[in-house]
Amino acid sequence: MIKGLLGLLIVFLIATFPATWLLMLFLGNVGLGLSYWGTLPLGILVSVLIGGVTAPAVVIRN
């Protein structure tokens, strides 16, 4: 179970990395020097938002 949780944590960090990294670049240009760990909560929210927006509205099962 511990190995599974560690695996899920690694997959989670890899999945949220692109949004978090882009937010770090944007916030760095604005003047806020946030680290990866400081930007991660906002990166999680952005990843969920992008996933929800791009998901199909209706799922048809045959």
Helices and strands as residue ranges (DSSP letters): H 2-30, H 36-54
